[in-house]
Amino acid sequence: MIETKQSDREQVDLGRREREARRDIRVIGDPVLREHALEVTVFDRGLRKLAKRMIRIMHDAPGVGLAAPQIGVLQRMLVYNVDDDPKVLVNPLLDEFSAEIEESDEGCLSVPGVTMPVSRPVSLRVRAVDADGEPLEFHAEGLEARVIQHEYDHLEGVLIVDRTSRSARAAALRELRVREGAGLHGAVGGGL
């Protein structure tokens, strides 16, 4: 009996945290999502606190990635977690994209409740710094590469609706209008 009550409380707490996280996330139509984020030049306690907050929001939403513009902060920082070890990339640069391209359905915390096919290179090189300003350089592939590219797009003011076919974009926007009209905007589904 005690386990059930604790489980019920945990479920209520998870639901509350998800609702709070989703309130922090800007959704399609918000002009900040179309802005080009600015380079981070100050690496201080405030930046590290922002990184921790972004990781918490990403987990609570739930998602596997989050870029600073998605919470209204126009800085070139993103967080992601594809292997239970959250990563922070500040001022990322992407290059050495693979010639191999893969199409896969993507969701987005800023385009809630819909997915659409997006084609992306399967691997790439990442150069960035962490929240302390320490340099990072690595090759990413598979899901990690996809998530990094998705979040990097947010730093450039690009959304998944810009990366899909015209018909998939129209269907997604129709679905968003229906959901919004039914009062479900942002109520269902995770994203990158």
Secondary structure, DSSP 8 states (H G I E B T S, - for coil): -HHHHHHHHHHHHHHHHHHHHHHHS--TT-GGGGS--B-----SHHHHHHHHHHHHHHHHTTBSEEEGGGGT--BSEEEE-SSSS-EEEEEEEEE---S-EEEEEEEETTEEEEEEEEEEESEEEEEEE-TTS-EEEEEEEHHHHHHHHHHHHHHTT--GGGSS-HHHHHHHHHHHHHHHHTT-TT-S--B-
